[in-house]
């Protein structure tokens, strides 16, 4: 059986994420970042999801998502209610999960053509 690698038909695809790194396209990223199918924002200044401020969501919200994913490292850590409210007040869903789970979810939703934006806390 011959296997062929199929690349997604969008610019930025996530091949996996852990607590200390992620693999975006063929690059290893070791700092927090934001990703959407057509955008990659590196050096996102979030190092701890529990200490996030609503203003940290600005790079994600500027991409006009229909859903926001937040990968919080190796464990699921919920941000403050103010951060959650920043999405919910805009009628945007926000899902908080580990980086590995967020990477899988991002890949499925992006592959379906959904306007998903994900922030990954690496550190």
N, C-alpha and C positions, 0 to 999 in steps of 0.2 A: 504494500500500500504506500503510495506516495503522499506526503503531507506538504501542503503549501501554506506559507504564512500570508494571511490576508490582512492587509492594513485597512483600518477604518477609513471611511471617506470624509473624515474631518481632520483638522490640523493637529490637535493635541490629544493624544491618547495616553491613558495611564495604564501601565503594565503591572503595577503593584505598589503598595505602600506599607511601610512598617513604622515603628516609633522613631527611628533615627534616619530614615531615608525613603525616597520614592523613586520609581523608575518611570520617567515621562518620555515617551518616544524611546530613544536609545540613550537618554541621559540620566545619570543618577543625580538627584537633588537632595541636598542635606540641610536645607533651611525651609522654614514654613513657606507655603505658596498657595496661590489660588489658580484654579484651572476651570476652563470652560472648553467646549469643543473647538472654538476658534481663538482662544486667548489663554496665555500663560502669564501670570503675574508672579515674579519671583521675589524673594526677600520680603514676604508678608510679615509685618512686625509683631506677630503673635507667637509667644513661646509657652503660654499656659492658658488653656481654654477657660479655666476657672477665673482668670483675671482679665478676660476679654472685656472690652468696652463696646458699646453700640457703634462707635466710630470705626472700630476695626472691620465692621461689615461693609463699609463704603466701597472698597474695591469689588466686592462680590455683588452688591446691589447695583453698582454702575453698569454691570453686564446684563441687567434686566432679565434675571432668571425667572423661571416658573417654579423652581424648587432649589433650595439651598441645602447642601450637604456640609456637615462639619466633621472632619476627621480629627480626633483629639489625642492621637498617639496610640500607645499600646493598650490603654484602658479608656473606657467611655467616661468622659468628664463633662458634665453639663455646664454651660456658661450661665451667667447671671440671668435672672428673669428679664432684666432690661435688654439684654442681647436678644433673647428669644422674642420679646415684644417688638423689637425693631423689625423683625421679619413679619411677625403675625399681624402687626398694625398695617402692613402693606399687602395683606392677604397672600403672603408667601409662606409656603410650608418650609420648615427647617427640620432636618433630621440630624441627630447627633449620634455618632458611633465611633468605633475604633478606626484607625487609618486603614487597616486591611479591609474591614467591612465597607468603609466609605469608598475605597478604590473599586471594589467589586460592584457596588451600587452605581457609582459614577459610570463605569464602563457599560453596564446594562442600559442605563437611561440614555446616555449619549448615543449608544448604538441604535436605540429606538428613535433617534432624532429629537429627543426632548431637549428643552433649553435648561439644562442643569448646570449649576455652578457649584464648585466644591472648594472649601478652604481646608488645608491640611496643616496641622500643628506638628512640626518636626522639632525634636529637641531632646 
